[in-house]
Structure formats: C-alpha cells, structure tokens
Amino acid sequence: MIETSRLLLRRFEPADAPALRAYRSDPEIARYQAWPSPLSAEDAAEAVRKYSEADPEQPGWFQYAVELKADRSLVGDLGVNLDENLMQAELGGTLTPALHGQGYAIEALHGILGHLFCRGLHHVRAECDARNTASARLLERAGFDLEGRSTESLWQRGEWSDCLLFGLLARNWKPQSVAS
C-alpha cells in the first residue's frame, strides 16, 4: 500500500500472527505499550484478523503491517487513528528490536507521513511515555514538535508515567529532512 526504499506498509495477513506475537511479547518493546504481554498465539491471530478487516480510509485505527522488502518478513506495525473529520490523525508504532538503530523506524514514519499529508491531512499527532526517549527522539527527527507533557496521565504495567504529546502540521512537513 505504501512503499519506501526498504519497506512495504501493507494490510495484515493471517501469516503475520507469529511475527506479531514475537515482537509484541518482547518485554522491552511492550514496556511502553498498552497491549497485554506476552501475547498469546490466539490473541495475535485475533489482532491480525481485526487489523486486516479495518479500512484505512475510514475514521478509527488502521494498523499497517511493516514488511521488510528484502525478505518479505513482518518487522513491525504502524497504526494510524484517523479522526472523524478526516483531516487529523494519531500515530503509534512498533518495530522488532533486531532492526532498532538502522533507520527503519524513521523510514516507516517518513512513508506514512508522506502518504497522510499527500491525501490532505492537516495535523498528525503522536504520544509516548516520557521515559521512552528513543521514541521521543524519533518523533523529533521526523519533524514533530513537542506540544506538551501530561503529568502522570498514563497508567500502564502497574505504574503512572508522564506522557509526551507531539504534533506535526502539514505546512511544516519537510520530507527531505527525514532521509532514511
């Protein structure tokens, strides 16, 4: 659906469930996420089924499967929560730990932002746990502005944490500044 130099962002398929289960069950990946972990095989299959039935053109969450083109393997997912007005969206994503630090996350983010802004979105937002410094840095590298901090507003894994709020306006989008 969306292609970058090394990645394909596409609809989920049933065969993706084992890979989704593997990276979403990793404690370091799940630490800052709301999903239950470890993820059972049944829950992974159900998540993939639900993701595959969603419509990326309609309001609500659509989860893109992030596929490595070199070997056609599922390496992550990138969710877009399209607002009812179809002019704003929220992003959230995950990448398998084996590919961290190799530019894949910024490449996927660059691909989805280009797609969203080309289709006419005005504003894209993202949130992350304030302790998740890697995600915060990624969003800033992609051109997002830190718009705020919500104190102890996240209850995850039995503890409160602060939430960083990021936003990017279409007029501030500079695709050349986010080379993979």
C-alpha angles and dihedrals in degrees: 000000000000119000130196128175094277105011143061118205105204145150116289119258129201091252089063094071098090094050092045089051092049099053096035090053093056106110093220092052095043094046095089098032132090098224121104115262137237091038115218122227089247093051091047091051091048092049091051090048091052093045092051092054097052123101117230091204094058130075115271136050123329116181115208118207109229108218126189104230094208094068104005092243125150107245103167149327135251121201127205119194104198113204122233090254090058089225100091136045143179123224133208131165151169133208127194110259093238089071099045115126095021100098097257095118094053090045092054091045091048090051095050094044092051089050094048096046092045089056090055108264115159102199136017122192136189136184131203139177106267090233090059095088094165092060092045091052091048092053092048091049089053090056101261118146121225100243100177153325123243109206118231091338098135121078107190134148092359099306142086120240139171121260123220115215119210132183140182126195121211091238090058095048110119109179093184090062093062104057112166 
